[in-house]
Amino acid sequence: MAEECPVNIECRLFRSVDCGSHLLHIGEVEEIHADASCVTDGKPDISKIQPMVYSQAAYWECGRPIEKAFSAGKKYQKR
């Protein structure tokens, strides 16, 4: 498990497919492990977890964009 992450999703890998530019991993969720601080009524609470997701060529928090994808890391490059 990744100690820094409040939620870890344990998966069983069925297959990896080489798509040319990347590997696509296909699997099934086996177990979800959530830190007690991120749980409400026995279930992971998205308002406490505050996940970052990728969609529509951008990184998002719940309901708002954070950064554009593919260019966000450029400001962290050494000059």
Buried (B, 14 or more C-beta within 10 A) or exposed (E): EEEEBBBEBEEEEEEEEEEEEEEEEEEEEEEEEBBEEBBEEEEBBEEBBEEEEEEEEBBBEEEEEEEEEEEEEEEEEEE
